[in-house]
Amino acid sequence: MRCPNCGAEIPVYRNPVPTVDIIIETGGGIVLIRRKNPPHGWALPGGFVDYGESFEAAAVREAREETGLDVRLVRQFHTYSDPNRDPRQHTASTVFIATAEGTPVAADDAAQARIFTRDNLPPLVFDHARIVADYFDGVY
């Protein structure tokens, strides 16, 4: 890439995009959302971290936007960064464990929001099956 003014070469950096996912504990299970947008399917609530936003604030915001729940972050769980975890682009997701009270209501990018237990999990998109398995197995 070249500068349009002086013609000097401009380096192009390709970095992973930061995201957050939230394991919301409530009602004896965890909250999952069915995505409105591709890739379609069930997933943990989450999304992209906005410029100028902390990862913690992004997790609270995304949880509220997608489930209508006001969460309390309990702890940071783990960061998942496999370059193939998201088919759209290389993302690195910091996963938080949170608690909430109430019934999840789908909004924003979520078509549905429901509580699931380990025994009735649907197939999950991205690498969320691995994340949820790690959570239930006590990994990290």
N, C-alpha and C positions, 0 to 999 in steps of 0.2 A: 504494500500500500504506500502511496506517495502523497506528500503534503500538496494540496492544490495551489498553495501560495508560493512555496519555494522549491518544490520538487524533491525535497529530501525524503528518504525512505522512513516510514513510520512503522515501528514494530507493532505487530498484531499479537495480543495476548489472548489465549483461550484458557479461561479458568473455570473450575466447577462453580455452579450457581448454588448459593446457600438456600436451604429450605428447612422447615421444621415439620415434624409430625408429633401428634399428641396421643398418648394412650390415656384415655379418660376413664377412670374407674368410677362407676356409679351403678346403682341398682343391682348389685351382685355380679356385674360383668364389665365389659368395656364397650365404648361407643365406636361404631363403624359407620361410615357414610357410603352411600352408593353415588358414584360420581355422575354428574350431568355431562361432563366434557370428556373427550378422549384423553387417555385410555379409559374406557367405561369399565365399571365394575365396582366392587366393594373395596374400601381403603380406610386407613386411619385418617382422621381429620388432620389437615395440615396444608402447607403451601409455601410460597416464596417469602423470604424475608425482604421487607422493603428497605430501600436506602435510608440510612439514618435511624433504623429501628434495631433494638436489641433482639436477640434470638428469643429471649423470654417474653418480651412484649409481642413478638410475632406469634408465638405459640398461643398466648392468651387471646389475641385478636382472631387468629384463624379458628380456634375452638369456638369462639362466640359467633363468628360469621357463618360457620358451617353447621353448627349444632344448636345454636341459641343458648348454650350453657356458659355460665360464668365459672371458669375453672380456677382452682388453686393449684399452682405448680408444686409438686412434692419434691421432685428431683430430676436432674438430667439423667437420662438412661444410657444412651450410647449414640455415637455418630456413625452413620452408614454412608459409605462413599464409593461403592463399586461403580465404575464408570458406566456400567450397563443397567443400573438400578431403575432408571427412567428412560423409556424409549425415545423421548423427545430431545433430551440433552443430558450432559453430565451434570448431575446434581450431587450435593453432599447434604444429607439431612441429619440434623441434630434432633433426637427424639427425647421428648419429655414425658414423664409420668405425672398425671394430674388427677385431682378428684373434683367432683361436682355433685350437686343435688338437683333433682328435677328430671324431667323427661326431655330427651333430645328432640329437637324439631329441625328438620332439614331446611337450609337456606343457602343463599349464595351459590357456590359450585356444587352443592349437594342436592341430589334428587330425593334421597331418603336418609334418615338417621335412625339407627336402632341399637339396642343393647344386645350384645352377644356374649356367650360364655365360651370357654375352651371347647365344650362339647357340641356347639352348634355353629361354628365359624363357617362362613361362606368362602368360596375361592376369593383370593385377594389379588389386586393388581400391584404393580411395581415390585418391590422386595418386601412388601408388608407381611407376607406369610412368614418370612424369616424373622422379621422384627417381632411379630406377635408370638411366634414360637420361642424366641429368646426370652421374651417377657414371661411367658407362662412357665418356661423351664428354669427361670431364675438365673439366666446367663447375664453377666455384667452386674 
